[in-house]
Amino acid sequence: MKVVVEILTGNVFYIQVGNDATVGDLKKEIEAQENLTGDRMILIVDHKNQNHLITEEDGASLVDCGVEDGSHIYLFFNLLEAESPYHHVFTLPESLLG
């Protein structure tokens, strides 16, 4: 399946994964293609005009999370540790929380 991924900056790209792909597979593909850190990723899928935060573990099936061919996924990142020199405050926009 091919999904559309959009980062907070407005950058949009496409990721191709198998129909039996897991959340972890998708994160690995995003890491490889966009050189981003997978362990901090927050994924929100726009499913039938409702946004759904993917909270399942990396082994969960994308299909079980509501992801299908052509789905639009918003990508955010968890906060860095407090001692990190790159620490920023981030909250999810209300429009994506449903």
trRosetta pair geometry for C-beta under 8 A, 3 or more apart (Angstrom, degrees):
i j d omega theta_ij theta_ji phi_ij phi_ji
1 16 7.5 177 89 -150 34 55
1 17 6.1 -15 58 69 78 75
1 18 7.4 40 11 140 73 15
1 19 5.5 100 -29 -94 97 61
1 21 7.2 -122 38 20 101 122
1 62 7.5 -149 56 98 139 142
1 67 7.4 140 106 139 150 95
1 68 6.6 -131 -147 178 148 38
1 69 4.0 -128 -142 -85 96 73
1 70 7.8 -91 -173 -5 97 52
1 71 7.8 32 153 12 129 99
2 14 5.7 3 -176 -176 102 112
2 15 7.2 164 -153 82 56 41
2 16 5.0 -22 -99 -99 80 74
2 69 6.1 43 39 -152 65 80
2 70 6.8 38 81 -66 81 48
3 14 7.1 159 80 -154 38 63
3 15 5.4 -17 60 60 89 91
3 17 7.2 -8 7 20 108 104
3 26 7.4 -1 42 -133 145 120
3 67 6.4 -24 -93 -168 141 113
3 69 7.6 -126 -69 -139 67 31
3 70 7.1 -12 -110 60 51 3
3 71 4.8 -21 -127 65 102 85
3 72 7.4 173 -174 -87 83 19
3 73 5.5 33 157 -4 128 115
4 12 6.3 -8 -174 -168 99 104
4 13 7.8 158 -155 84 57 29
4 14 6.0 -36 -101 -99 56 71
4 70 7.3 10 -9 -169 99 44
4 71 7.1 -152 33 100 76 42
4 72 4.7 -21 73 -110 112 67
4 73 6.8 165 85 23 54 69
5 12 7.1 157 82 -153 48 54
5 13 5.6 -21 63 67 96 76
5 14 7.3 158 16 -104 83 19
5 15 5.6 42 -16 -8 124 113
5 30 6.4 -180 -150 -107 173 113
5 73 5.0 -23 -107 72 70 100
5 74 7.9 145 -159 -101 58 15
5 75 5.5 33 -177 -27 102 123
6 10 7.1 -22 -169 -147 100 28
6 11 7.1 158 -152 81 55 46
6 12 4.9 -17 -99 -99 82 80
6 72 6.7 8 -2 -175 114 94
6 73 7.3 168 22 85 70 48
6 74 5.4 -32 71 -109 93 63
6 75 6.8 176 81 16 38 84
7 10 7.2 -38 77 30 72 21
7 11 4.6 2 42 57 113 96
7 12 7.9 -151 17 -71 71 37
7 34 8.0 163 -52 -170 135 156
7 75 5.0 -37 -96 70 65 107
8 74 7.9 73 -68 -176 62 97
8 75 7.5 -106 -21 86 72 66
8 76 6.0 72 -50 -105 114 75
13 33 6.7 174 141 134 144 131
13 34 6.5 168 45 -74 159 116
15 26 6.5 91 125 -149 149 78
15 29 4.9 111 -162 122 117 128
15 30 6.1 -42 -89 -72 147 72
15 33 6.5 -153 -103 15 89 155
16 29 7.4 -151 62 -161 48 147
17 21 3.7 19 151 -64 122 166
17 25 5.4 117 -149 128 130 115
17 26 5.6 -65 -46 -87 160 72
17 29 5.7 -123 -74 -22 102 158
17 62 7.0 104 94 -11 141 157
18 21 4.8 140 60 -49 70 89
18 25 7.3 -59 36 161 90 158
19 63 7.3 36 174 -55 71 124
19 69 8.0 -30 -103 -56 88 101
20 61 6.9 -61 -164 -131 55 106
20 63 7.8 -39 -115 -6 39 123
21 25 4.0 -128 -161 84 93 143
21 26 6.0 102 145 -50 127 81
21 61 7.6 113 86 -150 40 62
21 62 5.1 14 88 -1 88 127
22 25 4.7 109 49 0 69 100
22 26 7.3 -131 98 -1 43 85
22 58 6.3 70 136 157 118 59
22 59 5.5 -46 -159 -155 148 28
22 60 6.1 128 -156 71 89 34
22 61 5.9 -66 -104 -95 65 36
22 62 6.5 177 -140 -30 14 78
23 26 5.8 -55 -155 35 34 112
23 27 6.5 34 149 -18 66 106
23 43 7.1 -165 -149 37 101 149
23 54 6.0 168 -119 159 125 131
23 56 5.8 170 -29 88 148 98
23 57 7.0 163 53 111 136 33
23 58 5.0 -128 87 -134 97 40
23 59 7.4 -14 39 30 95 17
23 60 5.1 31 -8 61 116 88
23 62 6.4 146 -68 -78 54 71
23 65 6.5 88 -73 -31 105 154
24 27 5.6 -54 -147 37 33 112
24 28 6.3 35 154 -21 66 105
24 58 3.1 67 -66 173 100 104
24 59 6.2 13 -6 -66 126 41
25 28 5.7 -55 -150 35 30 112
25 29 6.5 29 153 -18 64 106
25 62 7.6 -83 60 -34 109 116
26 29 5.8 -55 -149 36 32 111
26 30 6.4 32 152 -18 65 105
26 43 7.3 56 110 -101 135 160
26 62 6.1 105 -40 -84 131 126
26 67 7.7 -54 -73 169 154 175
26 73 7.8 -120 176 -162 140 180
27 30 5.7 -54 -148 37 32 111
27 31 6.3 38 151 -23 65 105
27 38 4.0 98 163 -150 109 113
27 41 5.5 -175 -125 43 106 151
27 43 7.7 -112 -76 -43 89 130
27 58 6.6 -66 21 -126 137 106
28 31 5.5 -51 -148 34 32 116
28 32 6.3 29 156 -17 65 107
28 38 6.4 8 -75 -93 43 157
29 32 5.8 -55 -145 38 30 110
29 33 6.1 17 161 -10 66 113
30 33 6.2 -63 -139 45 26 102
30 34 5.6 -26 180 28 66 116
30 36 5.9 -42 140 55 96 119
30 38 6.8 132 73 -97 101 90
30 41 6.9 97 85 -104 148 153
30 75 6.9 165 -152 -112 151 148
31 34 7.2 -76 -122 56 11 77
31 35 7.2 42 -178 -117 50 18
31 36 5.8 -113 -108 66 51 65
31 37 7.1 41 -115 -123 100 13
31 38 4.5 -47 -61 -46 125 108
32 35 7.9 3 -174 -67 13 49
36 41 7.1 86 128 -78 119 107
36 75 7.8 53 129 160 168 142
36 77 8.0 -128 -176 -84 115 119
37 40 4.9 37 104 23 113 108
37 41 7.3 -172 100 -40 61 82
37 77 7.5 67 67 -133 101 122
38 41 5.5 -36 -154 -6 44 122
40 77 4.6 28 133 -160 109 91
40 78 4.4 -127 -157 41 76 92
40 80 7.6 -10 -122 -81 145 63
41 75 6.2 -45 -150 -155 99 95
41 76 7.6 118 -163 74 51 44
41 77 6.4 -43 -100 -104 37 64
41 78 7.7 -19 26 -7 12 88
42 53 7.3 -32 -179 -149 97 98
42 75 7.3 132 72 -163 58 45
42 76 4.1 -28 66 73 112 93
42 77 6.4 -161 10 -80 93 11
42 78 6.2 126 -43 -52 104 69
42 92 7.8 -112 129 -80 149 115
43 53 7.7 125 87 -160 53 52
43 54 4.3 -14 85 39 103 126
43 73 5.6 -18 -163 -173 97 117
43 74 7.4 141 -160 74 46 52
43 75 6.2 -15 -103 -104 65 66
43 76 8.0 -166 -68 31 24 72
44 51 5.3 11 170 -175 114 104
44 52 6.8 159 -161 75 66 37
44 53 5.3 -32 -104 -97 85 56
44 54 6.9 -156 -90 0 29 81
44 73 6.8 147 74 -162 44 62
44 74 4.3 -17 63 59 102 102
44 75 8.0 -156 26 -66 75 26
44 76 7.1 35 -6 3 109 108
44 92 7.7 119 -54 -142 148 130
44 96 5.5 45 146 180 166 116
45 51 7.3 159 81 -152 39 55
45 52 5.2 -20 62 61 88 94
45 54 6.1 72 -12 -49 102 106
45 65 6.5 123 0 135 147 100
45 66 5.5 163 95 91 143 104
45 67 5.3 -120 -116 -81 150 82
45 71 5.6 -14 -156 173 107 130
45 72 7.4 130 -158 80 57 50
45 73 5.2 -29 -99 -103 68 80
45 74 7.9 -162 -75 19 21 72
46 49 7.3 11 179 -101 90 21
46 50 7.6 152 -159 74 52 30
46 51 5.7 -28 -100 -96 63 71
46 71 6.9 163 61 -172 70 77
46 72 4.3 -9 42 74 121 102
46 73 7.4 -148 9 -80 77 31
46 74 7.0 81 -36 -19 96 98
47 50 5.8 -35 74 68 74 81
47 51 7.6 124 23 -113 72 21
47 52 5.3 -9 21 6 121 123
47 66 4.0 -24 -99 158 161 127
47 67 7.6 -95 -83 -76 113 40
47 68 8.0 100 -124 10 95 96
47 71 6.8 -11 -87 -134 76 114
50 98 6.1 35 -162 -115 83 117
51 74 7.4 -9 -140 18 118 129
51 95 7.9 94 -9 135 149 59
51 96 4.9 -141 165 -163 169 58
51 97 7.0 -35 85 -47 128 6
51 98 5.4 -150 56 -60 89 88
52 65 7.3 169 116 172 126 77
52 66 5.4 57 56 49 156 152
52 98 7.9 45 -76 -54 47 134
53 97 7.9 4 -41 -122 116 61
54 60 7.9 -175 -173 82 99 134
54 65 4.9 30 -123 -166 103 139
54 67 7.8 10 -88 -41 133 115
56 60 3.3 -16 145 5 135 166
56 64 7.2 91 -78 101 171 110
56 65 5.7 -123 18 -85 134 111
57 60 5.6 124 60 -21 62 97
60 64 5.8 -113 177 75 93 124
60 65 6.0 93 128 -50 121 109
61 64 4.2 89 69 3 98 105
61 65 7.0 -170 96 -6 55 85
62 65 5.5 -63 -153 41 37 111
62 67 3.9 -58 170 63 96 130
63 66 7.9 89 -179 -38 30 10
63 67 6.5 -88 -78 66 30 74
63 68 6.9 64 -119 -85 72 70
66 71 7.6 129 126 -121 72 144
67 71 4.8 -122 -149 31 67 166
67 73 7.0 6 -115 -71 115 118
68 71 5.4 119 51 -45 54 108
74 96 6.2 -89 66 -132 163 136
76 90 7.1 169 -174 150 113 137
76 92 6.6 -80 -57 -97 174 88
77 90 7.3 62 71 60 76 168
79 87 7.0 38 -177 -147 95 78
79 88 7.4 -147 -131 70 82 57
79 89 7.4 -1 -110 -118 122 39
79 90 6.3 -175 -79 34 83 99
80 84 3.8 -71 145 51 127 157
80 86 5.5 87 -5 85 168 88
80 87 5.0 -125 73 -95 109 63
80 88 7.4 67 18 21 106 67
81 84 4.9 115 63 -25 75 103
81 87 7.3 -83 87 -87 39 109
82 87 6.1 48 -140 -112 32 152
83 87 7.8 132 57 -47 13 132
84 87 4.8 133 73 -52 90 86
92 96 5.4 -107 175 76 104 117
92 97 5.7 116 113 -60 122 100
93 96 5.0 83 68 7 87 102
93 97 7.4 -159 96 -11 47 89
94 97 5.6 -60 -149 31 39 113
